[in-house]
Amino acid sequence: MATLFDSLELGDLLLKNRIIMAPLTRMRSKQPGNIPQELNAEYYAQRATAGLIISEATQISPLAQGYPATPGIHSAEQVAGWKLVTDAVHQKGGKIFLQLWHVGRISHSSLHPKEGLPVAPSAIAPSGTVMNAEFKQVPYETPRALDLKEIPDIVAEYKAAAQNAKDAGFDGVEVHGANGYLLDQFLQDGSNKRTDIYGGSVENRSRLLLEVVDAAVDVWGKGRVGVRLSPYGTFNTMSDSDTPALFNYVFEKLSERGIAYVHVIEPRATNAGGGGADASDESVPSTSQIFRQSFYGVFISAGGYELETAQNAVENDLADAVAFGRIFIANPDLPERFQKNAPLNKYNRATFYGGGAAGYTDYPALLEGK
Ligand SMILES: Cc1cc2nc3c(=O)[nH]c(=O)nc-3n(C[C@H](O)[C@H](O)[C@H](O)COP(=O)(O)O)c2cc1C
């Protein structure tokens, strides 16, 4: 029976354990230019004992940005900044994938004044408010629906970003298809009302995600590409009229491609990064139970896990590995704490986003020998 502390073959990689650091947006890149810096390298290196680190979501182009001070992977300065991070993680014996991100409609034109309105499959605004370039909450704008002619450019941007991630020394890439961002907006019919080959049927709505995955595989090979998905997640105003039909199709097509892994967020943690409650909502369906058998490769599960529940998921073969978000923010040495059954530091939500070292690199590790 597998445990969280066993190694895991994941595509071309051999992970030293099955404790994954979930992608976590922290809005601490250097300004101007959204450039990763030494502080970020220190933060990731502190967490290098994870079996795999998945970087915070990283915009593939200026228009792909949806929050202030999130890093990009489209300029030479950003590639050089990420090199600091990957070198620091590798020096500590860690492995790190970059999460490729386009936010689509979850954005505000103040974040990309030259490019203008956010883009989306259809001109439908999400409900609620968005953080503008000044870290202020303002109502969403109605996005501009992408023209059919523009879609190949988006795929090309993903491909260039995947190549930049390679140049920056990452071990692979994770395509962010979750949490109501651009690729998820195309997948789900609450946000996709297109009538061309990217809308309507499940096949059509999955087309952009699969084109992006193929572009990433062209650059990296299938053994170094993963995909993150969030079926049943409602974060960022998401909904679909037939979630099992949609995602079973997506898992089938990803299985055919033989990619390194899928990474699936349990909907009980749908608003973990927003202002939601810290406790998980257990009344919603379990995606690892529903979809585990639909994908033929490595299945990473995330969302509201603690040591015992994660161990149960791996032992009962509901997942090959488990990703931890909020408790990895607060516990840089999480695998060691799990191994020793040591108490965990508590996370402070007030310092999740923006700022400097406080609440970022100053969470203490266990004392030597304790
Ligand atoms: C501060 C914060 C930032 C997040 N940023 C991202 C992100 O950049 N990309 C992503 O896919 N998920 C992101 N998430 C979601 C987490 O990866 C994870 O799925 C969620 O926190 C649930 O796991 P947990 O209960 O272990 O925290 C974020 C969550 C938090 C709390």
The ligand as an SDF file (V2000), in Angstrom:
LIG
                    3D

 31 33  0  0  0  0  0  0  0  0999 V2000
   -3.4040   32.2230   -1.4950 C   0  0  0  0  0  0  0  0  0  0  0  0
   -3.8620   31.2290   -2.5150 C   0  0  0  0  0  0  0  0  0  0  0  0
   -3.4490   31.3760   -3.8310 C   0  0  0  0  0  0  0  0  0  0  0  0
   -3.8180   30.4240   -4.8050 C   0  0  0  0  0  0  0  0  0  0  0  0
   -3.3170   30.5440   -6.0690 N   0  0  0  0  0  0  0  0  0  0  0  0
   -3.5470   29.5640   -6.9850 C   0  0  0  0  0  0  0  0  0  0  0  0
   -2.9040   29.5800   -8.2510 C   0  0  0  0  0  0  0  0  0  0  0  0
   -2.0920   30.4640   -8.5690 O   0  0  0  0  0  0  0  0  0  0  0  0
   -3.1990   28.5780   -9.1250 N   0  0  0  0  0  0  0  0  0  0  0  0
   -4.0790   27.5630   -8.8030 C   0  0  0  0  0  0  0  0  0  0  0  0
   -4.3070   26.6770   -9.6240 O   0  0  0  0  0  0  0  0  0  0  0  0
   -4.6790   27.5200   -7.5920 N   0  0  0  0  0  0  0  0  0  0  0  0
   -4.4110   28.4690   -6.6800 C   0  0  0  0  0  0  0  0  0  0  0  0
   -4.9750   28.3780   -5.4210 N   0  0  0  0  0  0  0  0  0  0  0  0
   -5.7050   27.1600   -5.0350 C   0  0  0  0  0  0  0  0  0  0  0  0
   -4.7590   26.1720   -4.3540 C   0  0  0  0  0  0  0  0  0  0  0  0
   -3.7810   25.6890   -5.2610 O   0  0  0  0  0  0  0  0  0  0  0  0
   -5.4980   24.9720   -3.7470 C   0  0  0  0  0  0  0  0  0  0  0  0
   -6.1830   24.2640   -4.7560 O   0  0  0  0  0  0  0  0  0  0  0  0
   -6.4910   25.4240   -2.6770 C   0  0  0  0  0  0  0  0  0  0  0  0
   -5.8720   26.2970   -1.7650 O   0  0  0  0  0  0  0  0  0  0  0  0
   -7.0670   24.2450   -1.9010 C   0  0  0  0  0  0  0  0  0  0  0  0
   -6.0400   23.5330   -1.2550 O   0  0  0  0  0  0  0  0  0  0  0  0
   -5.7750   23.7060    0.3360 P   0  0  0  0  0  0  0  0  0  0  0  0
   -7.0690   23.3790    1.0140 O   0  0  0  0  0  0  0  0  0  0  0  0
   -4.6830   22.7080    0.6210 O   0  0  0  0  0  0  0  0  0  0  0  0
   -5.3650   25.1220    0.5720 O   0  0  0  0  0  0  0  0  0  0  0  0
   -4.6500   29.3330   -4.4510 C   0  0  0  0  0  0  0  0  0  0  0  0
   -5.1020   29.2210   -3.1200 C   0  0  0  0  0  0  0  0  0  0  0  0
   -4.7020   30.1470   -2.1630 C   0  0  0  0  0  0  0  0  0  0  0  0
   -5.1290   29.9560   -0.7350 C   0  0  0  0  0  0  0  0  0  0  0  0
  1  2  1  0
  2  3  1  0
  2 30  2  0
  3  4  2  0
  4  5  1  0
  4 28  1  0
  5  6  2  0
  6  7  1  0
  6 13  1  0
  7  8  2  0
  7  9  1  0
  9 10  1  0
 10 11  2  0
 10 12  1  0
 12 13  2  0
 13 14  1  0
 14 15  1  0
 14 28  1  0
 15 16  1  0
 16 17  1  0
 16 18  1  0
 18 19  1  0
 18 20  1  0
 20 21  1  0
 20 22  1  0
 22 23  1  0
 23 24  1  0
 24 25  2  0
 24 26  1  0
 24 27  1  0
 28 29  2  0
 29 30  1  0
 30 31  1  0
M  END
$$$$
